[in-house]
Amino acid sequence: MMELVTELITGKLSDAPSEAKILYSNINATSMEIQVTAPISPAYVRSSPIDSPKKTCTAVESKQFFSDSNRKRRQCIVCRWEGKYPTEVTDYCVIHAVCLCKGYFDSEPAPYMCPQATWTCWVKSHRIYLQKQLFSTKGRVRKTSQLYQLKLSLQQQPQATHEQGRSVVRQVDL
């Protein structure tokens, strides 16, 4: 500890424990020698040292954003949209502010669903549903989207046929 204090007082401290340069480490250094790293954020990624950071979608565990009392907010919005049991073990997309799981369900997709059944919910959301503007920025379904209108029209058609065919009363003996 005394060594660090001595280096700080004399101005010879060049590396911090995190191995990041301290700006006042070498008083005699020229401005070309001092390099400050860009702040690291899960939403911004720098492809090269010359380019500026760009926004990219990154997954962060949803429990870090929502507490146990907000379990419903952690549910996968794609699973809920496709009529599957909404998974609570999800990842939070920092850019789009939605919770998505990384599981997939091999089943026959409906016309309002993503046609690729082998894709994960994360991929479905970013490649299909967000491009078609199905979800709002808070993860709610937009009722003005074409996919919602298609799902609504398909759900209303079978109800009329089921109501006509209900003439059998069942009795269950226990």
C-alpha positions in Angstrom: 0.0 0.0 0.0 2.8 2.4 0.9 4.4 1.7 -2.5 1.2 2.9 -4.3 1.1 6.0 -2.2 4.7 6.7 -2.9 4.2 6.3 -6.6 1.2 8.5 -6.5 3.0 11.3 -4.7 6.1 11.2 -6.9 4.0 11.0 -10.1 5.4 7.7 -11.3 2.1 5.8 -11.0 1.4 4.5 -14.5 -0.9 1.5 -14.2 -3.9 1.2 -12.0 -5.0 -2.2 -10.7 -7.5 -2.4 -13.6 -4.6 -1.9 -16.0 -6.2 1.3 -17.3 -4.0 4.4 -17.7 -4.4 7.2 -15.3 -4.4 10.5 -17.0 -2.0 12.2 -14.7 0.4 9.2 -14.6 3.3 10.8 -16.4 3.5 14.6 -16.2 6.3 14.7 -18.9 4.4 12.6 -21.4 3.2 14.2 -24.7 -0.4 14.0 -25.7 0.4 11.3 -28.3 1.5 8.9 -25.6 -1.6 9.1 -23.5 -4.3 6.8 -24.6 -7.6 6.7 -22.9 -9.9 3.7 -23.7 -13.5 4.3 -24.5 -16.0 3.4 -21.9 -17.3 -0.1 -22.2 -21.1 -0.5 -22.5 -23.1 -3.6 -23.4 -24.9 -1.5 -26.0 -21.9 0.0 -27.8 -19.3 -2.0 -29.5 -16.2 -0.6 -31.3 -15.2 -2.7 -34.3 -11.8 -1.0 -34.7 -9.8 1.6 -32.8 -10.4 4.2 -35.5 -14.2 3.7 -35.8 -16.6 5.2 -33.3 -18.7 2.8 -31.1 -21.9 1.6 -32.8 -25.0 0.3 -31.2 -25.5 -3.4 -31.2 -27.9 -5.7 -29.5 -26.5 -7.5 -26.6 -28.0 -9.9 -24.1 -28.0 -9.2 -20.4 -29.7 -11.5 -17.9 -33.2 -10.1 -17.3 -32.9 -10.7 -13.5 -30.4 -7.9 -13.4 -33.1 -5.4 -14.7 -36.2 -6.8 -13.1 -36.6 -8.0 -9.5 -38.5 -11.2 -8.5 -41.6 -9.1 -7.9 -41.6 -8.3 -11.7 -41.6 -11.8 -13.0 -44.2 -11.1 -15.6 -41.9 -8.4 -17.1 -39.2 -11.0 -17.5 -41.3 -13.3 -19.7 -40.3 -13.9 -23.3 -42.5 -11.7 -25.5 -42.1 -14.0 -28.6 -43.2 -17.1 -26.6 -46.2 -15.1 -25.4 -47.0 -13.9 -29.0 -46.7 -17.4 -30.4 -49.0 -18.9 -27.8 -46.4 -20.9 -26.0 -45.7 -20.9 -22.2 -43.8 -17.7 -21.7 -40.3 -18.5 -20.4 -39.1 -16.4 -17.4 -35.4 -17.3 -17.8 -34.7 -14.7 -20.4 -32.2 -12.2 -21.7 -32.8 -8.5 -21.9 -32.0 -6.7 -25.1 -30.5 -3.4 -24.1 -31.2 -1.7 -27.3 -34.9 -2.8 -27.9 -35.8 -3.1 -24.1 -37.4 -6.5 -24.5 -37.0 -9.8 -22.8 -36.3 -12.8 -25.0 -35.4 -16.4 -24.4 -32.9 -18.4 -26.3 -35.0 -21.5 -26.7 -36.9 -22.8 -29.8 -40.0 -24.9 -30.2 -40.1 -27.2 -33.2 -43.8 -26.9 -34.2 -45.8 -25.9 -37.2 -45.9 -22.1 -37.3 -49.2 -20.2 -37.9 -49.3 -17.7 -40.7 -48.8 -14.8 -38.3 -45.7 -16.4 -36.8 -42.1 -16.6 -37.9 -41.8 -19.3 -40.6 -38.5 -20.5 -39.3 -39.4 -22.9 -36.4 -35.7 -23.7 -35.7 -34.8 -20.2 -34.9 -34.5 -19.1 -31.2 -36.9 -16.4 -29.9 -34.0 -14.0 -29.8 -33.3 -14.4 -33.5 -37.0 -14.4 -34.5 -37.5 -11.1 -32.7 -34.5 -9.4 -34.2 -34.9 -10.7 -37.8 -38.7 -10.8 -38.2 -40.8 -9.3 -35.5 -38.9 -6.1 -34.9 -38.6 -5.4 -38.6 -42.3 -5.8 -39.0 -42.8 -3.5 -36.0 -44.9 -6.0 -34.1 -43.7 -4.9 -30.6 -43.5 -1.4 -29.2 -40.5 -0.1 -27.3 -41.9 -1.4 -24.0 -42.4 -4.9 -25.4 -46.2 -4.7 -25.9 -47.9 -5.8 -29.1 -48.9 -3.1 -31.5 -52.5 -3.5 -32.4 -51.9 -1.6 -35.6 -49.3 -4.0 -37.0 -50.2 -6.3 -39.9 -49.2 -9.4 -38.0 -51.6 -8.6 -35.1 -54.4 -7.9 -37.6 -53.8 -11.3 -39.3 -53.8 -13.1 -35.9 -57.0 -11.4 -34.9 -58.8 -12.3 -38.1 -57.6 -15.9 -37.9 -58.8 -16.2 -34.3 -62.2 -14.8 -35.1 -62.9 -17.2 -37.9 -62.7 -20.5 -35.9 -64.9 -19.1 -33.1 -67.9 -18.9 -35.5 -67.5 -22.6 -36.6 -67.0 -23.9 -33.0 -70.2 -22.1 -31.8 -72.3 -23.9 -34.4 -70.9 -27.3 -33.6 -71.5 -27.2 -29.8 -74.5 -29.4 -29.4 -73.1 -32.3 -27.3 -73.3 -32.1 -23.5 -70.8 -34.2 -21.6 -71.2 -35.7 -18.2 -68.2 -36.8 -16.2 -68.8 -39.5 -13.5 -66.4 -39.3 -10.6 
